[in-house]
């Protein structure tokens, strides 16, 4: 089994609705990541479309086997690339989704499970929620799970994803300052939440957020890579950039021995209590 894995988060600021320009930007960052030996690259949520689409989702939605996604998959080569897009499910039904790309194929699609509709967020108004978790294979035994932004604010979803025993959690987000409320700090609370999950499950996390403006909203960036003890391995500056770190399978094993949350999960008891 491969001992180490090089992972990266691409902190970018896509143009709202400009899917062609955004795809070209993705190609450039994919090429840069491959040149730097990256084996798993994560873009932000809805990275191909921008966030506040409203009814414009009709103009940017595409099928999971679209030429656009297959082209990015071809450019990715053996690197796993995670991009955010609007998936066309059926007429009038669209998902906030991730396409997991590798070897010229769309390996899997994850539809956002928890659609926030509070504060300045109204995803439940426009999107259809997903109904399943997504775990994909990587290089020589490495596994990645995928959750989108507000999925991580439902601890039960993170627990369920962790029970699949992934080696990495990919966490694309679109987080703007003050969008929940003036009193709720996305900047502080995201880091608190991610570090807790990473430490509790011995689970490295690759979080990719945007940096920059979209309309009246400012996306604060902070894209980062956390190790299996919740330690900060790499963090973005306030600009478009690639955040890169190397993960160790041995360090993941040591962290999970020290804090055996997964080993002691007692799923039958939890299922009985929930029923």
N, C-alpha and C positions, 0 to 999 in steps of 0.2 A: 504494500500500500504506500502511496506517496506521503511522505512525512510533512512537507510544507506546501502551502498554497498561497499564491500572490493574488490579493483581492484589491479592488479599487471602487471608489464612488466618484461619479462624474458630476460635479456641481456646476450646473449651467442655468441659464434663464431663457427658456423657450419663448418664442413670440406667439401670442394668442392667436390660434386659428391658422397659423402659417406652417402647415404641415410639411410642405416641400422644403422650405428653408430650414426647418428644424431637423428634418431627416439628413440634410447635408451636414449640419452641425454634428449630428450623431456620428456620421461616417468619419469625420475628422477626429473625434474623440476616441472612437473605436480603434482607428489606426494608431493614434498616439499610445493608447493603452497596450495594444499588441507589441508595439516597439519597446515598451517598458516591461515586457514579460508578464503582463497581467493575465490571470487565468479565469477570473470572475469579475465582471464589470457591471455596476449597478447605476442606472440613471434615475432621476427623480420620478415621482408619480406624474402621470400624464405628460411625460417629457416630450412627446411628439406633437402635442396639441396646445399646451397651456391649460390653465385651470378653470377660470370662470367662463365657461363656454356657453352656458344656458342653452337656448334652442339651437345654437350653432353646432351642437354635437351632430346634427344631421349632415353638416358639411364636411366633418373631419372623421366620422366613423368609418372603420374598415373591417373587413373580415379577417379572421386569424390567419388565413393562408393568402393574404393580399401580396401583391408584387412588392409593395413598399417594405413589408416586414421580411419577406424572403430575401430581398436585396441586402438589408442590414444583417440578416443571418449569414449570407454569403461572405460579407465583409468581415464578419466576426471570426471566421475560421474555427479553430478548436477552442477558442475562448467562449465562455458562457456570457452572454450579454442580456441584461434585463432592462427592457424599455417600457415606458408607460404609454398607453394608447386608449382610444375609445373603440371598444369592440362592438360591431354590429351583430346583434343576436338575431333579430327579426325586425320587420318594419315597426318602428315605434318603440323598440326595446334595445337599450344600449348599456354597456357595462364599462365602468372605470376599471381598466384591466392592465395586466402586465403580460408582455410577450417574452418568454424565455427562449433565447436564440442560440443556436450552436450548429456548426458543421452544415450551414446552408439551410437549416430547418427551423421551424417553430416547434421547439421541443414540448412546450406546454404553455397554457394560458391560465393566469390566476385572475379571477374576478373579485373585486373588493367585496368583502363580506359585511362590513359595518359602515353604512353610509351616514355620515354626520349631517344632521339637520337641526342645528342650534347655533346661536351666536350669528356670525356672518356666513355660516355654511349651509348650503341647501342641496346637497348631493342627492338626498332621498327624493327630491322633486324631479330629477332628471334621469337618474340611473337605476338600473335593475341590480339588486344585490346578488353576489355569488352565493354558492351553497356548499362549497367543498374547499379543503385545504390543498396546497400544491407543494410537493417535494420532488426535486429533480436531482439526478445523478450528475456528478462532475468528474474530474480527473481521478482515476484509480481509487475509488472507494469514498471520495468526498461527496457529501450530500448537502443540498441547500433547500431551505424552506423559504417561502415568500409570503409576506403580509404587507398590505398597503396602508400607510398612514393610520387612520382611525381604527383599522383592524387591531393595532397594538394598544388601543385604549379600552379594549375588552380583554381583560386578563385571561378569561376562559379560552379565548381563541389562541392566545400565545401559548398557554399550557397545552392545548390540544396539538398545536404545531410542534412543540418541543417533544411531545411523546413519540413523534416519528423518529426521534434521535438524529436530527440533522446536525451537521458539523458547523453550519453557518446559517444565520437568519438574514435574509436580504430585506431591507426595510426602506423602500422608496417612499418619500413623503412630499407633500406640498404644504408647508407650514409658514403662515404669514404672521407678522407681529400684530397682536391685539385683535385677531379675527374672532376669537372666542369671546373675550371681554377685556376691558381695560385692566381688570384685576388678575386675569389668568395669564401667566407668562409662558408662552410656548417655548421661548428660548431656554428657560430654566427647567421647566417641567419635562420637556422631551429628554434632556440629558439625564435627569433623575430617573425617569422611567426606563430608559434604555440600559442604563448602568445596572439597575435592579434586575432586569430580565437576564442580562448577560451573566451577572454574578450568580443569580439563583439557579440557572440551568446550565452553567458552564458553557455558554453558547455565544461565540463571537457574533457580532452584529455589524453589518455594513449598511449604514444609513446615508441615503442620498437626498438632500433637500436642494431647493433652488436658492439662488441669491440674486436679488434685484427686484425691480418693480413690475407689477402688472396692474394697470389701472391705478386705483387708489391704494392698493395693497403692496406692502413691502415684505418680500420673502427674505428671511434673515440668514439663510445658509446654515452654517454649523455642521455640514456633512462630516461624518466621522466614521472611524473603524474602532470598535471596542474588542478587547480580548476576552477570554473566557472567565476572567475574574472581575469583569467590569472595568478593567483598566483601559485608559485611552491610548491607543496605538498611533493614531494619526487624526488630524482635524484640519478642515479647510480654513483658509483665510477668507476675507470678504471680497471674493471675486470668483469668476469662472476658473475652475481648476480641477485637476485630477488628484484625489487623495488615495495614496497607495500604502499598503502594509502587507507583511508576511505573517501568515497564521501557522501554528504548529499543532499537529495532531497530538503530540505528546503532552503539550501544555493543556490542551482541552481535556485529555484523559486525567491529568493530575488535578485539574480544577473540579472535575466531576467526582473524583474520589474524595476530595476534601469536603465538597458540598453535594451529597448524593441525592439531590432533589428528584432526578429522573428515576434512579434505582428504587427510591422509596415512595414513588408517586401513589401507590395503592389505588389504582384505577377502579377496581371492583367496588371499593368502599365509596369512592366519589360518585360512581354511577348510581349506586343504591341511594345515596343521599339526594342526588338530583332527581331521581325518579319519585 
